[in-house]
Amino acid sequence: MKEAVSLETERTDDIPLLLTHMQHMQLAILLDKYVPTHGLRKGLSMGELTLVWLTHVLISGRSSDEPGPGPGRSETHHPARVRTGGPDPFGCDG
């Protein structure tokens, strides 16, 4: 007789994943080494601050409420056209 298999899934957020990956790459140390700062700076280093900013930029690029390409959808649709329903303000008719 086979045993029942219990499977649990958890949602993984992308913020800790991105920060951990950039820390593993030692990106903050590399940036601190090559980006000079003045001596009066307190708090986060420029490298650490850049990691937080870069994470924000990367997660801002995707939005789960905007429809992505799917069955019957063109890969070249522009989000501005989807939101407004009007002409593309950037002139990217696709």
Summary of the structure (lengths in Angstrom):
residues: 94
radius of gyration: 21.2
end to end distance: 57.3
largest distance: 70.3
contacts: 156
relative contact order: 0.10
helix: 43%
strand: 0%
